[in-house]
Amino acid sequence: MTPRAVFDRIAGWMAGRGPRPAGPRGAGWDWERVAEKKLVDAGYRILDRNFRARSGELDFVAEENGVVCFVEVKGRSGLGFGSPEEAVTAEKRRRIFRAAEAWLRRRDRARAPCRFDVVSILEGSDGLKIEIFRDAFHGPVVRRRRR
C-alpha cells in the first residue's frame, strides 16, 4: 500500500467514511457524497449517515427547520430502468419507515416531527441532475398479505 493510499484511508476514517467500494456499490457511495453536499447546501443539518437497523438502512438522517428528515438517495446512470425516485418502491418505503422508527427510539426523539425525503441523482451526458423531493412519501406502508 502506498503512503498516499494509507493517508487517504486514515483521512476517510477520521471523516467518518470508509474507503470507496469497488464496482456498482462505489457508484452508490459517490451518489451519497453528492447528495450530502446538496442537502447541506439546501440547509439540512446531517444528524446520521448510513444508520442500520434490523429492518433496513437509512442513507441520511438530517434536520431541516426543526423537522427530522429521513433521506433516501437514489441514483441512475440513465433512464433505461426509470427515474431514480421511482426506485423507492412500497417495500423500500416500508423498510425506511421501520428503520426510522428504530432511529427515533434509539435517539429518544419519538415525538419529533419528521418526514421522508428522496434525493434523486440522474447521470447524463450533460452532467448530474440532482433533485430533492421533500415529503416524498408517508408511512407506515402496510405489507401485502399473502393468500
C-alpha positions, 0 to 999 in steps of 0.5 A: 500500500502506498503512503498516499493510499494509507493517508487517504484511508486514515483521512476517510476514517477520521471523516467518518467514511470508509474507503470507496467500494469497488464496482456498482456499490462505489457508484452508490457511495459517490451518489451519497457524497453528492447528495450530502453536499446538496442537502447541506447546501439546501440547509439540512443539518446531517444528524446520521449517515448510513444508520442500520437497523434490523429492518433496513438502512437509512442513507441520511438522517438530517434536520431541516427547520426543526423537522427530522428528515429521513433521506433516501438517495437514489441514483441512475446512470440513465433512464433505461430502468426509470427515474431514480425516485421511482426506485423507492418502491412500497417495500423500500418505503416500508423498510425506511419507515421501520428503520426510522422508527428504530432511529427515533427510539434509539435517539429518544426523539419519538415525538419529533416531527419528521418526514421522508425525503428522496434525493434523486441523482440522474447521470447524463451526458450533460452532467448530474441532475440532482433533485430533492423531493421533500415529503416524498412519501408517508408511512407506515406502508402496510405489507401485502398479505399473502393468500 
